[in-house]
Amino acid sequence: MAIFGYAAVSLITNMAQYQSAQLNATQRTVAHWVAMNEMAKARLEKEWPNIGVTRGSAEMASKTWYWLRTVSKTTEKDLRQIEIEVRLEQDDELATTRFVGFIANKVVAKP
């Protein structure tokens, strides 16, 4: 009986860990999609992004996701870095995902 009890507790613990890992992977995947969508929007904008921080939200997978977009200079004058962090809750200290990309200035002066 003790062996069966130990096996049952072990099985339930493993199932709970699996469900937690699956939920975590699903959340990270959807958050990554939100970040990629925000990067695509930034690349489609007609204006070159201003340096600074922008906040917003997006609906995906029946949930509201909160994103933070930080645009910064790079060593190349016609290139900007964009970092997008996505959170499930606006007050979450740690981001669910973080995506970094670069955007080139579409209007480059001719020599």
C-alpha positions, 0 to 999 in steps of 0.5 A: 500500500505504501508503494502504491501511495508513493507511486501515486504521489509521484505520478500526480507531481509529475503531471502537475509539473508537465502541465505547468511546463506546457502552460509556460511554453504556450504563454512564451510562444504567444508572447513571442508572436505578440513581439514579432507582430509589434516588430513587423508594425514598427518596420511597416511604419513610414517614419523611422522610429524615434528613440525612446520607450513606447507602451501598448497592449495587444489581444491574442489567444483570448488574452490581453498582452502588454508590450514595452518597445524600447528604441535606441541608437546603434553605432551605425547612424542609419540603424536603430535597435528595437527591443520589445518585451511582452508581459501577460500582466502589466505589473509583471516584473519579468517579461514573458518574452524579449525580442530584439531587432534592428531597423534601417533608415529607409531614407538614406542620403545619396552620396 
